[in-house]
Amino acid sequence: MTEGMNAPLLPRLLIPRLPFFYGWVILGCVCCAGLSRQGGAVATLSVFVAPMTEEFGWSRTAISGAVSLGGILAAILAPWIGRLLDREGARRVLCFAILATGSAVLGLSQVSSLWMFYALFVVARLNFAVPFDLGIYGAVGNWFVARRPFAMSIATTAMTMGLVILPLVGQFATERGGDWRDGWLAIGVTVLVVGFIPCSLFLVRRPEDVGLVPDRQVAAASAPPVIEPAFTRAQALRTPAFWLLSLFTLLAYPVQAGVSLHQAPFLIERGLSPTMAAGIVSFFSIASGVASMLFGMIPARIAVRYRLTLVGLLLATGTGLLQGVSGSSSALVAGAFFGLGVGGLLSVLPLAWADYFGRRSYGAIRGIALTIQVAAQATGPLMSGLLRDLTGGYETSLLVFAVLSVASLFAALLARPPVFAREASC
């Protein structure tokens, strides 16, 4: 039985009575899921690093290993989870991811050994890296075509806000309760309540499952057909566009992860106080959220590959400016450019995969791409840390990241939309 035949009861009751397109309800659900996703974020974990290492005597390297292990497992499982998304739909993928993450985070409040910490946080991190990404952008891509850029930018902005909110929830609960365990409990409850309830009650796989079409509150039978590609995974793998988007991913994501993780220590080495460095990092996060919205407002006539080109240019400019940081003003400018680039990357790349290859096999195609993305994200921090240890500073790694950003710019320019032969797919 397909998810369309087994759509939740509430949507079937609500849709005939709603004065607006049900896709906006779907977008609200995935925004809630986006906030829940941050239960497995590094920024959330960072709130607990100091108190947990103080209580158990673990090293920072030991705690960081759980993040890396979760990423490795996510890269391995991404193609399988992508096929699962196509078969079962975003509702089941996201509900499982939310339940697994919320349960793991609640379990972290009872940790008494390093192996328990690994067993639980690896689950949260694995879900963060793949199921949430596939489910959130897969749902948006199914319900929106013409308005897909705007809808995806909203979803990305919600995730950025979650990255701000959940660490604050954890910190506040820790301070009020007097124990870091209270912080994990508060985050776990927030993940489950905010994410699971709306997704389980209101998510529907595709608009066609409930008599609608993408973007509009119109019965499918009376609406003109939506013109979009419908590649299978095998067809997508035979296109230059797939490999050029993958190359862009391979070049851009080490920059995103490598600079983001080491930004604060780099600024401190350049003479900024820890407080000022933290402020710059927060400003960078705000710029990322703003960029997600701005890129969603770019007119549809501007091709996706040009938007990706702009992302590469912003990343290159940001990393270049970071090399010249000598005070708070120059750090703010560099952080703004880099934050704009990261925000554009997070919102435009999922859009490119959906626009280029369509909804038919989005999960299977994006699952392969996520394996590349997760692996690329893992190399950036390692590369930056290794070059820092070898050279005594971050200047060499920033130069490498600037070169990678420029190279990604050219990969984006070459990534033209693939030509879909509809008769070949029949």
C-alpha positions as CSV (number, residue, x, y, z in Angstrom):
1,M,0.0,0.0,0.0
2,T,1.4,3.4,-1.0
3,E,1.5,6.4,1.3
4,G,-0.9,8.1,-1.0
5,M,-3.5,5.4,-0.4
6,N,-2.8,5.7,3.3
7,A,-2.7,9.5,3.7
8,P,-3.3,10.7,7.2
9,L,-7.0,11.4,8.1
10,L,-6.6,15.0,9.0
11,P,-5.2,16.2,5.7
12,R,-8.1,14.5,3.9
13,L,-10.6,16.3,6.1
14,L,-8.9,19.6,6.0
15,I,-8.0,20.1,2.3
16,P,-11.5,20.6,1.0
17,R,-12.1,23.3,3.7
18,L,-8.8,25.2,3.4
19,P,-8.8,28.6,1.5
20,F,-5.2,28.2,0.6
21,F,-2.8,25.6,-0.9
22,Y,-2.1,22.7,1.4
23,G,1.6,22.8,0.4
24,W,2.0,25.7,2.9
25,V,0.9,23.3,5.7
26,I,3.5,20.8,4.4
27,L,6.1,23.6,4.4
28,G,5.2,24.4,8.1
29,C,5.7,20.7,9.0
30,V,9.1,20.5,7.4
31,C,10.1,23.7,9.1
32,C,9.2,22.1,12.4
33,A,11.3,19.0,11.4
34,G,14.1,21.4,10.5
35,L,14.2,22.7,14.0
36,S,14.1,19.1,15.4
37,R,17.0,18.2,13.1
38,Q,19.4,20.4,15.2
39,G,19.2,17.9,18.1
40,G,22.1,16.2,16.4
41,A,24.0,19.4,15.4
42,V,27.5,20.1,16.4
43,A,26.4,23.5,17.8
44,T,24.0,21.7,20.1
45,L,26.6,19.3,21.3
46,S,29.0,22.2,21.9
47,V,26.9,23.4,24.8
48,F,27.6,20.1,26.6
49,V,31.2,19.5,25.8
50,A,32.7,21.4,28.8
51,P,30.4,19.9,31.5
52,M,30.5,16.4,30.2
53,T,34.3,16.3,29.8
54,E,34.6,17.8,33.3
55,E,32.4,15.1,34.8
56,F,33.8,12.1,32.9
57,G,37.3,13.2,32.0
58,W,36.9,12.5,28.3
59,S,39.1,14.2,25.8
60,R,37.7,16.6,23.2
61,T,39.0,14.3,20.5
62,A,37.0,11.4,22.0
63,I,33.7,13.4,21.9
64,S,34.5,14.7,18.4
65,G,34.8,11.1,17.2
66,A,31.1,10.5,17.7
67,V,30.4,13.3,15.2
68,S,32.8,11.7,12.6
69,L,31.5,8.2,13.1
70,G,27.9,9.4,12.6
71,G,28.9,11.1,9.4
72,I,30.7,8.0,8.1
73,L,27.7,5.8,8.7
74,A,25.4,8.5,7.1
75,A,27.5,8.5,4.0
76,I,27.3,4.7,3.8
77,L,23.5,4.6,4.3
78,A,22.6,7.6,2.2
79,P,21.8,5.7,-1.1
80,W,19.6,3.2,0.7
81,I,17.7,5.9,2.7
82,G,17.2,7.8,-0.6
83,R,15.5,4.8,-2.2
84,L,13.4,4.5,1.0
85,L,12.2,8.1,0.6
86,D,11.0,7.4,-2.9
87,R,9.2,4.3,-1.9
88,E,7.7,5.4,1.5
89,G,7.5,9.2,1.3
90,A,8.8,12.0,3.5
91,R,6.3,11.4,6.3
92,R,7.7,8.0,7.3
93,V,11.3,9.0,6.9
94,L,10.9,12.2,8.9
95,C,8.8,10.7,11.6
96,F,11.4,7.9,12.1
97,A,14.2,10.4,12.1
98,I,12.5,12.6,14.7
99,L,11.6,9.7,16.9
100,A,15.1,8.3,16.7
101,T,16.8,11.7,17.3
102,G,14.5,12.6,20.2
103,S,14.9,9.3,21.9
104,A,18.7,9.4,21.4
105,V,18.9,12.9,22.9
106,L,16.7,11.9,25.8
107,G,19.0,9.0,26.4
108,L,22.0,11.3,26.5
109,S,20.7,12.6,29.8
110,Q,21.4,9.2,31.3
111,V,24.9,8.7,29.9
112,S,27.4,7.2,32.3
113,S,30.2,6.0,29.9
114,L,31.8,6.9,26.6
115,W,30.4,3.9,24.7
116,M,26.9,5.0,25.7
117,F,27.5,8.5,24.5
118,Y,28.7,7.1,21.2
119,A,25.8,4.7,20.8
120,L,23.3,7.6,21.3
121,F,24.9,10.6,19.6
122,V,26.0,8.6,16.5
123,V,22.3,7.9,16.0
124,A,21.4,11.6,16.3
125,R,24.2,12.6,14.0
126,L,23.4,10.0,11.4
127,N,19.8,11.3,11.2
128,F,21.0,14.9,11.1
129,A,23.2,14.2,8.0
130,V,20.9,12.2,5.8
131,P,17.2,11.3,6.7
132,F,16.4,14.9,7.8
133,D,18.0,16.4,4.7
134,L,16.3,13.9,2.3
135,G,12.9,14.1,4.0
136,I,12.8,17.9,4.3
137,Y,13.9,18.8,0.8
138,G,12.1,15.8,-0.7
139,A,8.8,16.9,0.8
140,V,9.3,20.5,-0.4
141,G,10.3,19.4,-3.8
142,N,7.2,17.2,-4.2
143,W,4.8,20.0,-3.3
144,F,6.4,22.9,-5.1
145,V,7.8,23.3,-8.6
146,A,7.3,26.9,-9.7
147,R,7.6,28.2,-6.1
148,R,10.3,25.7,-5.2
149,P,13.1,28.2,-4.7
150,F,11.1,30.3,-2.2
151,A,9.8,27.2,-0.4
152,M,13.2,25.7,0.0
153,S,14.7,29.0,1.2
154,I,12.0,29.1,4.0
155,A,12.8,25.5,5.0
156,T,16.6,26.3,5.1
157,T,16.0,29.4,7.1
158,A,13.9,27.4,9.6
159,M,16.8,25.0,10.0
160,T,19.2,27.9,10.6
161,M,16.9,29.3,13.3
162,G,16.8,25.8,14.9
163,L,20.6,26.0,15.1
164,V,20.2,29.1,17.2
165,I,17.2,27.9,19.3
166,L,18.1,24.4,20.4
167,P,21.5,25.3,21.9
168,L,19.8,28.1,23.8
169,V,17.2,25.6,25.1
170,G,19.9,23.3,26.3
171,Q,21.9,26.0,28.0
172,F,18.8,27.5,29.7
173,A,17.6,24.1,31.0
174,T,21.2,23.4,32.2
175,E,21.4,26.6,34.1
176,R,17.8,26.3,35.6
177,G,18.2,22.7,36.6
178,G,21.9,22.9,37.6
179,D,22.9,19.8,35.6
180,W,23.8,19.2,32.0
181,R,21.5,16.2,32.0
182,D,18.5,18.6,32.3
183,G,19.7,20.3,29.1
184,W,19.6,17.1,27.1
185,L,16.2,16.3,28.5
186,A,14.8,19.7,27.4
187,I,16.3,19.3,23.9
188,G,14.9,15.8,23.6
189,V,11.4,16.9,24.6
190,T,11.6,19.9,22.2
191,V,12.7,17.6,19.3
192,L,9.8,15.2,19.8
193,V,7.0,17.8,20.5
194,V,7.9,20.3,17.8
195,G,8.8,17.8,15.1
196,F,6.9,14.6,15.5
197,I,3.4,15.9,16.2
198,P,2.9,18.0,13.0
199,C,4.8,15.6,10.7
200,S,2.9,12.6,11.9
201,L,-0.5,14.3,11.6
202,F,-0.3,16.5,8.5
203,L,2.5,15.4,6.1
204,V,1.3,13.9,2.8
205,R,3.7,12.4,0.3
206,R,2.6,14.2,-2.9
207,P,-0.1,16.7,-3.9
208,E,-1.4,14.2,-6.4
209,D,-2.2,11.7,-3.5
210,V,-5.0,14.1,-2.3
211,G,-6.2,15.4,-5.7
212,L,-4.0,18.5,-5.9
213,V,-1.1,19.5,-8.2
214,P,2.2,21.2,-7.1
215,D,1.9,24.9,-6.3
216,R,-1.8,25.2,-6.6
217,Q,-5.1,24.4,-4.9
218,V,-6.6,22.8,-8.1
219,A,-7.9,19.3,-8.8
220,A,-5.3,17.4,-10.8
221,A,-7.9,16.3,-13.4
222,S,-8.7,19.8,-14.4
223,A,-5.3,21.4,-14.2
224,P,-2.8,21.6,-17.0
225,P,0.1,19.1,-16.7
226,V,3.1,20.3,-14.7
227,I,6.1,20.2,-17.1
228,E,9.1,18.9,-15.2
229,P,11.8,16.3,-15.7
230,A,11.3,12.8,-14.3
231,F,14.8,11.1,-14.3
232,T,15.4,7.7,-12.9
233,R,18.6,7.3,-10.9
234,A,20.2,5.3,-13.8
235,Q,19.3,8.1,-16.3
236,A,20.6,10.8,-13.9
237,L,23.9,9.0,-13.5
238,R,24.4,9.1,-17.3
239,T,24.1,12.9,-17.5
240,P,27.1,15.4,-17.3
241,A,24.9,17.6,-15.0
242,F,24.9,14.9,-12.2
243,W,28.6,14.7,-12.1
244,L,29.2,18.5,-12.4
245,L,26.8,19.1,-9.5
246,S,28.6,16.3,-7.6
247,L,32.0,18.0,-8.4
248,F,30.6,21.3,-7.2
249,T,29.5,19.5,-4.0
250,L,32.9,17.9,-3.6
251,L,34.7,21.3,-4.0
252,A,32.3,23.6,-1.9
253,Y,31.5,21.5,1.1
254,P,35.0,21.1,2.5
255,V,35.1,24.9,2.5
256,Q,31.8,25.2,4.3
257,A,32.7,22.7,7.0
258,G,36.4,23.5,7.3
259,V,36.0,27.2,7.8
260,S,32.9,27.0,9.9
261,L,34.4,24.7,12.5
262,H,37.7,26.5,12.8
263,Q,36.4,30.1,12.4
264,A,36.5,31.0,16.1
265,P,40.0,29.7,16.9
266,F,41.3,31.4,13.8
267,L,39.8,34.8,14.9
268,I,41.3,34.4,18.3
269,E,44.7,33.7,16.8
270,R,44.3,37.0,14.9
271,G,43.9,38.9,18.2
272,L,40.2,39.0,18.7
273,S,38.9,38.2,22.2
274,P,36.9,34.9,22.6
275,T,33.8,37.0,23.2
276,M,34.3,38.9,20.0
277,A,35.1,35.8,18.1
278,A,31.8,34.2,19.3
279,G,30.0,37.3,18.3
280,I,31.5,37.1,14.8
281,V,30.4,33.4,14.5
282,S,26.9,34.4,15.5
283,F,26.9,37.1,12.9
284,F,28.0,34.6,10.4
285,S,25.0,32.4,11.3
286,I,22.6,35.3,10.9
287,A,24.1,36.1,7.5
288,S,23.5,32.5,6.5
289,G,19.9,32.7,7.4
290,V,19.5,36.0,5.6
291,A,21.1,34.5,2.5
292,S,18.7,31.6,2.5
293,M,15.8,34.0,2.2
294,L,17.6,36.2,-0.4
295,F,18.5,33.4,-2.7
296,G,14.9,32.2,-2.6
297,M,13.8,35.6,-3.9
298,I,16.0,35.6,-6.9
299,P,13.8,35.6,-10.0
300,A,13.2,32.2,-11.6
301,R,14.5,33.4,-15.0
302,I,18.0,33.4,-13.4
303,A,19.2,29.8,-13.9
304,V,20.2,27.7,-10.9
305,R,23.7,27.3,-12.2
306,Y,24.2,31.0,-12.0
307,R,23.0,31.0,-8.5
308,L,25.5,28.3,-7.6
309,T,28.2,30.3,-9.4
310,L,27.3,33.3,-7.1
311,V,27.6,30.9,-4.1
312,G,31.1,29.9,-5.2
313,L,32.1,33.6,-5.6
314,L,30.8,34.5,-2.1
315,L,32.7,31.5,-0.6
316,A,35.9,32.5,-2.4
317,T,35.5,36.2,-1.4
318,G,34.8,35.2,2.2
319,T,37.8,32.9,2.6
320,G,40.0,35.5,0.8
321,L,38.9,38.2,3.2
322,L,39.5,36.0,6.2
323,Q,43.2,35.9,5.3
324,G,43.3,39.6,5.8
325,V,41.5,39.8,9.1
326,S,43.2,42.2,11.5
327,G,40.4,43.3,13.7
328,S,36.7,43.1,14.4
329,S,35.6,45.2,11.4
330,S,37.4,43.2,8.8
331,A,36.3,40.0,10.6
332,L,32.6,41.1,10.3
333,V,33.0,41.8,6.6
334,A,34.7,38.5,6.0
335,G,32.1,36.7,8.1
336,A,29.2,38.4,6.2
337,F,30.5,37.3,2.8
338,F,31.2,33.7,4.0
339,G,27.9,33.5,5.8
340,L,26.0,34.6,2.6
341,G,27.9,32.0,0.7
342,V,27.0,29.2,3.1
343,G,23.4,30.2,3.3
344,G,23.2,30.2,-0.5
345,L,24.9,26.8,-0.6
346,L,22.4,25.2,1.8
347,S,19.4,26.5,0.0
348,V,20.4,26.4,-3.7
349,L,22.1,23.0,-4.0
350,P,19.0,21.0,-3.0
351,L,17.0,23.1,-5.4
352,A,19.4,22.2,-8.2
353,W,19.0,18.5,-7.7
354,A,15.2,18.8,-7.6
355,D,14.9,21.1,-10.6
356,Y,17.4,19.2,-12.8
357,F,16.1,15.7,-12.1
358,G,12.5,16.1,-10.9
359,R,10.4,14.4,-8.3
360,R,10.2,10.8,-9.6
361,S,13.5,9.5,-8.1
362,Y,14.6,12.5,-6.0
363,G,15.5,10.4,-3.0
364,A,17.6,7.8,-5.0
365,I,19.4,10.5,-6.9
366,R,20.0,12.8,-3.9
367,G,21.0,9.9,-1.8
368,I,24.0,9.2,-4.0
369,A,24.8,13.0,-4.0
370,L,24.6,13.1,-0.2
371,T,27.2,10.3,0.1
372,I,29.6,12.7,-1.7
373,Q,28.4,15.7,0.3
374,V,28.8,14.1,3.7
375,A,32.3,12.8,2.8
376,A,33.3,16.2,1.5
377,Q,32.1,17.8,4.8
378,A,34.2,15.4,6.8
379,T,37.4,16.3,4.9
380,G,37.2,20.1,5.4
381,P,37.7,20.2,9.2
382,L,40.4,17.5,9.0
383,M,42.2,19.3,6.3
384,S,42.1,22.6,8.2
385,G,43.2,21.1,11.4
386,L,46.1,19.1,9.8
387,L,47.4,22.2,7.9
388,R,47.1,24.2,11.1
389,D,49.2,21.7,13.0
390,L,51.8,21.5,10.2
391,T,52.2,25.2,9.5
392,G,51.3,26.8,12.8
393,G,48.4,28.9,11.4
394,Y,45.3,28.7,9.3
395,E,46.6,30.8,6.4
396,T,47.5,27.8,4.3
397,S,44.1,26.1,4.8
398,L,42.3,29.3,3.9
399,L,44.3,29.6,0.7
400,V,43.4,26.0,-0.2
401,F,39.7,26.7,0.6
402,A,39.8,29.9,-1.6
403,V,41.2,27.8,-4.5
404,L,38.5,25.1,-4.0
405,S,35.8,27.9,-3.9
406,V,37.0,29.3,-7.2
407,A,37.1,25.8,-8.8
408,S,33.5,25.2,-7.6
409,L,32.5,28.4,-9.3
410,F,33.6,27.0,-12.7
411,A,32.0,23.6,-12.0
412,A,28.7,25.4,-11.4
413,L,28.9,27.4,-14.6
414,L,29.4,24.2,-16.6
415,A,26.4,22.4,-14.9
416,R,23.7,23.0,-17.4
417,P,20.3,21.4,-16.9
418,P,20.1,17.9,-18.4
419,V,17.9,17.2,-21.4
420,F,15.1,14.8,-20.4
421,A,13.7,12.6,-23.2
422,R,10.2,11.7,-21.9
423,E,9.7,8.9,-24.3
424,A,13.0,7.3,-23.2
425,S,11.7,7.0,-19.7
426,C,8.6,5.1,-20.6
